[in-house]
Amino acid sequence: MANELDELTGPVNPEGKDVNVIQKQLPVKVGVGSTIFEIVLWVLGIIPGIVFLFLKIKAKNYLQQLQQKLQHDASQIDNYLEQRVVVLQNTAKILERSIELDKSTFTQIAALRSGHIGEEERSAVNSQIDNLHAQLNVALERYPELKAHEDIQQAMNQNAYLQKEITAARELYNDTVNQWNRDIFAWPTKMIVAARAGYTTRIPFSASEETKQRAREVIF
C-alpha cells in the first residue's frame, strides 16, 4: 500500500501556507452509548461498576489538578510580562532624561501594569508590550550615542532575557493546553467526566497578526 501522504509526489502548495490558531472552544459531549456502557458495567456486577466509579473519581481529580497546572503556567507568563513592562518603564524614564519622549508611551506602559491579565487578553497584552518595545527602539535609533549608556544597555539586555523566558513559558503553557485538550477526549473515563463537568477545550497562546507581519519583514 502506498503512503497516503507522499512528500515526493504531492500535491504541494508552492506558495506555502500560513497558519492561525482558531479561537474556538469545543465542548466535550458524550452520547447514549456512554450511558449504556456505564449501565452494562453495573449489570455485569457490582465490582465492575464500583471499579469504574473509582476510575471516574480518579479522572476527575486528575483533570482538576491539570486545571491548576494550567493556571500556574499562565501565571508564569503573566509574571514575565509584568517584569518586562517594568523594564520598559525604567528604560523610558532613562530615555526621558536624555531626549524628548512621547508622553503617550508612559500612559500605555502604566495601563499595562494595572489589573489582572485575563486568559483571552494575554496575547493582546504581549502584542502591546512588543509595540512599546518597538517604539523605544525607534527612539534609540534616533540617538545612537545613547546605546552606550550603561543603564540603557542593561535594561535592553534584561528585556531580551525576558523575551526568551516568555517564549519558554508560552511553550510550557501550550504543552499543558495540548495535554488538557487530548485528555478530555480520552474515552471512556476522562471524556465522560469532562462531559458531565461541562469542560471545553482550551485555546493555546497565539501571536497577533502584527507580530506575524513583523516576523516576515527583512531585518538585515
N, C-alpha and C positions, 0 to 999 in steps of 0.2 A: 504494500500500500504506500502511495506517495505521501509526502508531507503535506498536510493541509495548508500550512504557511511556509511557502518556499521562497526564501530570500534571493534565490538565484533567478527565478523565472517571473517573479512579481505576482500580482500587479504592484507597482510602486508609484508614488507621487513625487515626481522630480522637483516640484516646487516646495516640498516639505510641508509640515503641518504644525501649527501652534496648538497648545492645549490649554484648557482652563478648568479650574475647579468649579463643579456645579454646586451652587448654593441651594441645596435642597436636602431636607431631612426625610428619610424614608422610614415610615413606621413599621414595626415588626408585627406581623399578623400570622395567626395560625388558623387552620380550618377545622372542619368537623373531624377530620382524620386524627388530629392530635387528641381530641376529646375521646374518641373511640379507643385510641391507643392506651390512654390512661385507664379507661373503664375495663379494657381487656386485662390489664395488669392486675386489677383488683379481682376480676373474675377468676383469673388463674390461681389466685391465692392471696392471703393477707401479706405474706412475706414479699412477693414482688411489688405489691402496692406500697408497702412501707419503705422498701429499699428505694423505689423511685421518688417517694416523698422526701426522703433524706437527701437524695441527689438534687432535688429541686431546691431544698433549703441551702445546700452547699453552693449551687449555682447562683442563687440569689445573693448570698454573702460575697461570692466572688465578683459579681457584677457591681455590687455596691462598693467594694474595695477598689475596683477598677475605675469607678467614677471618681473616687477620692484621688487616685493617681492622676487622672485627667486634670483635676483641679490643681494638684501640686505642680504638674508640668506647665500648666497655663500660668500659674503664679510666678514660675521661674522666668517666663518670657516677660511678664509684667515688671518684675524686678529689674531685669536688664534694660527694658525700655525706660523705666524711671531713672536709672543711673545714667543712661545716655542723654536723657533730657537735661539732667543736672550738669553733665559735661558740656553740652551745647550752651546751656545758660551761662556757665562760667566763661566759656570761650567768647560768647557775645559780650560779656562785661569787660573782658580784657581788650577786645577789639574796640569797644566803645571809647575806652580811654585813649585810643590812638587815632581812630578815624570816626567819621560821622556814620553811624549805623542806622539803618531803617528801624524806626521805633516799633513798627508792627511786628518785627521779629521777636521782641521781648514779650509782646502781648500773646503771640502764638505759642511761645515756649511756656509762658505762665499758664495758659489754658490747658496745656498737655499735662501739667503737674497736678491739676485739680480733679478729684473724683476717682472712682474705680473704673478700670478698663473692663468693659463687658466682653463676652465671648465674640459677639458679632462686630465689635468695634476694634478688636485687636489689630487686624490687618490695616484698617484705616489709620489708626494711631501710628503704626510703624511707618506707613507711607508719609504721613505728615512730618514725622521726625526726619525721614530721609530728605524731604523737601527743604526743611530748615537747615540741615547739614549742607545741602547744595547751595543755599543762599549764603551761608557763612564762607563756603569755599569760593564763591564768586567775589565776595568782599576781600578775601585774602589774595585772590589773583590780581586785584587792582593795586594791591600794596605788597609786592613780593618780599620787600625787606622785612615785613612782619613775620614771615615764616621762620625766620631765625630766632624769633622771640622764644625764650625757653619755656615760659608758661603756656604759650600757644602750641608749641611743638608737643609738650606733654599732654595737653588736652586733646590734640588730634590723635596722638598715639593711643590715649585712653578710648577715644571714640572708635578707632579701628579695632581695638581689642574687644570692645563691647559688641560691635557688629558681628564679629566671629562668634561670640558667646550667644548672641541672639539667634544666629543661624543654627548653632548646635542645639539650643533649647527648642527651636521650632522643629528640628528633625526629631527630637525626643518626643515632643508633643504629637507630631504627626504619626509616629510609630505607635503611640498609645491609642490614638484615634483609630488607626488601622486595626489594631488588636480588638478594640471595642466593636467596630463595625463587622468584623469577622465573627466574633464570639456570640453576638446577639442573634445571629442567623444559624448558629450551630444546633441543629435539631437532634434529639428532641428536647433535652433538659433545658439548656440555656435559652433556646428560642421560645419555648413555652413560657418560661419565667419572664423573659423580656416582653413578650406579647401581653401577658397578664398585667405587667407593671406599666405598660404603655410606653416602653422605651423606643427611641428612634436612633437612626444613625447620626454620627457626629460629622461636622464639616471640618476638614483639615485646614491648616493655615494656608493662605494663598497670597500671592503678590498682587499689587494693584496694576492696572493697565499702564499707568505712567511709569512705574518701576520697570515693567517688562520692556517698554519702549526705550527707556534709557539704557537697558542692558543690550539692546540691539544696535545702539549707536557706536560709531567708531571713536575709540578713546585716543589712540595714537595715530 
